[in-house]
Amino acid sequence: MNRLRHFLLAKTQYGLHSPFVYRLYTEVLFSRCPDGAPQGRGYEAILWRLERHYGVPAGRFGGYATLGTPDGDFLVVDHPHREESRWQDIIDSAHYQVTIDLFSTGIAIANPRLSRQHFLLR
């Protein structure tokens, strides 16, 4: 998927119908960060925000990171569209109920209490 297509299809917090994803979007992914914190939607910035919000360190390996949190197990993927087939395998996996595509970063969440959904977010 190219960046322009992603931008045209992606939603902001106003188009989200999942309370869990809305809260994650507004309180974690796009909340204000203190000076010196990584900014933007990149892998390092998203991972820093998740670690800070949940208070748990991420296990990092290659372009992937995992976090075990009370809201579920998170898999954070750096540049998921570099290997489109691998990202699609994660989306299709029965292990993850929610996937979030920020274009430069992908997030997969394993939480059986959540409905299976895929989100494209700006």
FENZIJO-V346996 format. One record per residue. N is the residue number from 1. RES is the residue in three letters. PHI is phi in degrees with one decimal (999 if undefined). PSI is psi as a letter, one per 40 degrees, with the letter a starting at -180 (999 if undefined). Layout:
N	RES	PHI	PSI
N	RES	PHI	PSI
This chain:
1	MET	999	h
2	ASN	-88.9	i
3	ARG	-61.7	d
4	LEU	-65.2	d
5	ARG	-62.1	d
6	HIS	-59.9	d
7	PHE	-60.6	d
8	LEU	-70.9	d
9	LEU	-91.0	d
10	ALA	-73.1	i
11	LYS	-108.6	i
12	THR	-104.1	a
13	GLN	-61.4	d
14	TYR	-73.8	e
15	GLY	-101.5	e
16	LEU	-86.4	h
17	HIS	-111.9	e
18	SER	-101.0	h
19	PRO	-58.2	d
20	PHE	-63.8	d
21	VAL	-69.9	d
22	TYR	-60.3	d
23	ARG	-64.2	d
24	LEU	-61.8	d
25	TYR	-63.2	d
26	THR	-79.6	d
27	GLU	-90.5	d
28	VAL	-121.2	c
29	LEU	-65.3	d
30	PHE	-127.4	f
31	SER	-82.4	i
32	ARG	-69.7	h
33	CYS	-113.6	i
34	PRO	-66.5	i
35	ASP	-59.3	i
36	GLY	91.6	e
37	ALA	-81.0	i
38	PRO	-60.8	h
39	GLN	-105.6	i
40	GLY	94.0	a
41	ARG	-110.4	e
42	GLY	-72.0	i
43	TYR	-54.1	d
44	GLU	-63.8	d
45	ALA	-66.9	d
46	ILE	-65.5	d
47	LEU	-63.7	d
48	TRP	-59.9	d
49	ARG	-65.1	d
50	LEU	-64.6	d
51	GLU	-61.2	d
52	ARG	-67.1	d
53	HIS	-65.5	d
54	TYR	-91.1	e
55	GLY	70.6	f
56	VAL	-127.6	i
57	PRO	-77.7	i
58	ALA	-92.0	i
59	GLY	-87.3	h
60	ARG	-108.4	h
61	PHE	-153.2	h
62	GLY	63.6	b
63	GLY	-93.1	f
64	TYR	-127.0	i
65	ALA	-145.2	i
66	THR	-124.7	i
67	LEU	-136.8	h
68	GLY	-98.9	h
69	THR	-128.6	i
70	PRO	-63.8	d
71	ASP	-87.8	e
72	GLY	130.9	i
73	ASP	-92.9	h
74	PHE	-103.2	h
75	LEU	-119.5	h
76	VAL	-109.6	h
77	VAL	-116.4	h
78	ASP	-81.1	h
79	HIS	46.1	g
80	PRO	-63.5	d
81	HIS	-86.1	e
82	ARG	-66.1	d
83	GLU	-122.5	g
84	GLU	-55.9	d
85	SER	-67.0	d
86	ARG	-67.2	d
87	TRP	-63.3	d
88	GLN	-65.2	d
89	ASP	-62.0	d
90	ILE	-65.8	d
91	ILE	-60.0	d
92	ASP	-78.3	e
93	SER	-61.9	h
94	ALA	-71.9	e
95	HIS	-70.5	d
96	TYR	-104.3	h
97	GLN	-88.7	d
98	VAL	-125.0	h
99	THR	-126.3	i
100	ILE	-126.8	h
101	ASP	-107.6	h
102	LEU	-102.7	e
103	PHE	72.2	d
104	SER	-84.3	e
105	THR	-141.8	h
106	GLY	-116.4	i
107	ILE	-129.4	h
108	ALA	-119.0	h
109	ILE	-124.3	h
110	ALA	-100.3	h
111	ASN	-153.5	h
112	PRO	-60.9	e
113	ARG	-77.7	e
114	LEU	-92.6	i
115	SER	-76.3	i
116	ARG	-72.5	h
117	GLN	-151.4	i
118	HIS	-122.6	h
119	PHE	-120.8	h
120	LEU	-105.8	h
121	LEU	-122.6	i
122	ARG	-88.1	999
